[in-house]
Amino acid sequence: MSYPDFSHLQPDATLDVLPSYDYQVPASTLTRDVMAYMKDHPDIPGIMIVDNGQVIGAIGRQRFESHMQQVYSSEIYPKRPIQLLVEVLKAEKLQLPSSTRIVDAALQALQRPRSLVFEPVVMELPDGQLRLIDFLLVLLAEASILKKLLPS
């Protein structure tokens, strides 16, 4: 997998310049439908679960797939709503405005509990639209920004 070139980013670059995804499903969506979508769309970093117009959780691809590979998970979850996984995985979300500087978003994400550090970041656009950003891309963008600040 190749990653975007972030060498053009300046220290004040904000989340809205990073690649983002809009995959979100209602909490009542069957987990098997999410599994099928994830299989067919290998580039998305995860899923946002929505209830009454609000994101109640975000689950990263790696965490989702890892949990689904555990013993009995393939029997328990596919026929049940994805909301169950939100509860079981304690799928919290880090939701930030699109105007948040990348370096600030990276710091906030790294301050999450260890089990959630690499989960995607939910970005809120000025119009209220929500997008998902792969945390790895946040870190790569931050590293590119910080590299410019170091002496040659």
Secondary structure, DSSP 4 states (H G I P E B T S, - for coil): ------TT--TT-BGGGS--B--EEETTSBHHHHHHHHHH-TT--EEEEEETTEEEEEEEHHHHHHHHTSTTHHHHSTTSBTHHHHHHTT----EEETTSBHHHHHHHHHTS-GGGTTSPEEEE-TTS-EEEE-HHHHHHHHHHHHHHHS--
